[in-house]
Amino acid sequence: MEVMTLTQANAEQIVQWHYPAEYAFYDTDADPDDCAELLSPSRRANRFYQVIEDNHLLGYFCTENTAQTGVIEIGLGLAPDWTGKGYGLSFVRLLVAHVIEVEHPRKLLMNVAQFNRRAQKVYQRSGFEIVKTYEQVDDMGKRYPFVWMAKTID
């Protein structure tokens, strides 16, 4: 697996990804602002990365500084065709190692929908712990339960 800056071609591919059943919640085109950010090179800046495996786009991730010094939030997406096939743990470990090497954070944060136990298990196996639950409200006022997960860097 190789990490590199997200290309425009792969950003355009990502917004076409569609996940099955309840995981459709993660479809990028379901959130117009997320979709616009992903498609805009200036909004992506140098915070979005792609992970390539055997010349295929395995997934992507992005980083965002928080109000706390040394604390970085990570967002990610694994390609629908690659989910449930054992790539999640190595994907998360790779992106965590990359963020640590490039950003030198003291803590990493990720949020995940509460229903997504599969992702929570992978994140926990990567050293993240659930630190709190909360409700996220979308632009239409609909509430979704989420969990914050954190990993302290030694």
C-alpha positions in Angstrom: 0.0 0.0 0.0 1.2 3.5 -0.9 0.1 6.9 0.4 0.2 10.0 -1.8 -1.7 13.2 -2.2 -5.2 12.7 -3.5 -5.4 13.3 -7.3 -8.4 15.0 -8.9 -9.2 11.9 -10.9 -9.4 9.8 -7.8 -11.4 12.5 -6.0 -13.9 12.3 -8.8 -14.0 8.5 -8.5 -14.6 8.7 -4.7 -17.7 10.8 -5.0 -19.2 8.0 -7.1 -18.7 5.4 -4.5 -21.9 3.9 -3.1 -22.0 1.6 0.0 -24.6 -1.1 0.6 -27.6 -0.9 3.0 -27.0 1.2 6.1 -23.5 2.0 5.1 -25.0 4.2 2.3 -24.9 6.8 5.2 -21.2 7.2 4.2 -21.8 8.0 0.5 -20.0 11.2 -0.2 -22.7 12.5 -2.5 -25.1 12.3 0.4 -23.5 15.5 1.9 -23.2 18.3 -0.7 -20.5 20.1 1.4 -18.4 17.0 1.8 -18.7 16.3 -1.9 -17.7 19.9 -2.8 -14.7 19.8 -0.5 -13.5 16.5 -2.0 -13.9 17.8 -5.5 -12.2 21.2 -5.0 -8.4 21.1 -5.2 -8.2 24.4 -3.2 -10.5 23.1 -0.4 -8.6 19.8 -0.3 -5.3 21.6 -0.1 -2.6 19.3 1.2 -4.9 17.5 3.7 -6.3 14.7 1.5 -4.5 11.5 0.7 -5.1 8.4 -1.4 -4.0 4.9 -0.6 -3.1 2.8 -3.6 -2.8 -1.0 -3.6 -1.7 -2.8 -6.8 -2.6 0.2 -8.9 -6.1 0.4 -7.4 -7.6 3.1 -5.2 -8.0 1.3 -1.9 -9.2 4.4 0.0 -8.6 7.9 1.1 -8.1 9.9 4.3 -7.9 13.5 5.3 -6.5 15.3 8.3 -7.7 18.4 10.1 -6.1 20.4 12.9 -8.3 20.9 16.0 -8.5 23.8 18.4 -6.1 21.7 20.7 -2.4 22.0 19.8 -1.1 18.6 18.6 -4.5 17.0 18.2 -5.5 16.0 14.7 -8.8 14.7 13.5 -8.8 12.0 10.8 -11.5 11.3 8.3 -11.3 8.3 6.0 -13.1 6.2 3.4 -12.3 2.7 2.2 -13.5 1.9 -1.3 -16.8 -0.1 -1.2 -15.3 -3.0 -3.2 -12.6 -3.4 -0.5 -14.8 -3.3 2.6 -15.3 -6.5 4.5 -12.3 -8.1 2.9 -9.7 -7.7 5.6 -8.0 -4.5 4.4 -9.4 -2.2 7.1 -6.8 -2.8 9.8 -3.8 -2.5 7.5 -5.4 0.6 5.9 -5.9 2.3 9.2 -2.5 1.4 10.5 -0.9 2.8 7.3 -2.7 6.1 7.5 -2.0 6.5 11.2 1.7 5.8 10.6 1.7 8.4 7.8 -0.1 11.1 9.9 2.3 10.5 12.8 5.4 10.7 10.5 4.2 13.9 8.7 2.2 15.8 11.4 3.9 14.6 14.7 0.6 14.8 16.7 0.3 14.0 20.4 -3.3 12.6 19.8 -5.4 11.5 16.9 -9.2 11.7 16.8 -11.8 9.9 14.6 -15.6 10.0 14.8 -17.7 7.1 13.5 -21.4 6.5 13.3 -22.5 4.5 16.4 -24.1 1.8 14.3 -20.8 1.1 12.5 -19.4 -1.5 14.9 -17.3 -3.0 12.2 -15.2 0.3 11.9 -15.1 0.8 15.6 -13.6 -2.7 16.1 -10.9 -1.9 13.4 -10.1 1.4 15.1 -9.8 -0.2 18.5 -7.5 -2.8 17.1 -5.4 0.1 15.8 -5.1 1.6 19.3 -8.1 4.0 19.4 -10.4 4.1 22.3 -14.0 5.3 22.5 -13.9 8.6 24.6 -17.5 9.8 24.2 -20.8 9.6 22.3 -22.7 12.5 20.9 -25.3 13.4 18.3 -24.4 14.9 15.0 -27.1 17.0 13.3 -27.2 17.3 9.6 -28.3 20.3 7.5 -31.9 19.0 7.6 -32.0 18.8 11.4 -31.8 15.0 11.5 -29.8 13.6 14.4 -27.3 10.7 14.2 -25.5 9.1 17.1 -21.8 9.1 16.8 -18.8 8.1 18.9 -15.5 9.9 19.3 -12.4 7.7 19.3 -8.9 8.8 20.3 -5.4 7.5 20.1 -2.7 9.0 22.3 0.7 9.0 20.6 3.6 8.0 22.9 
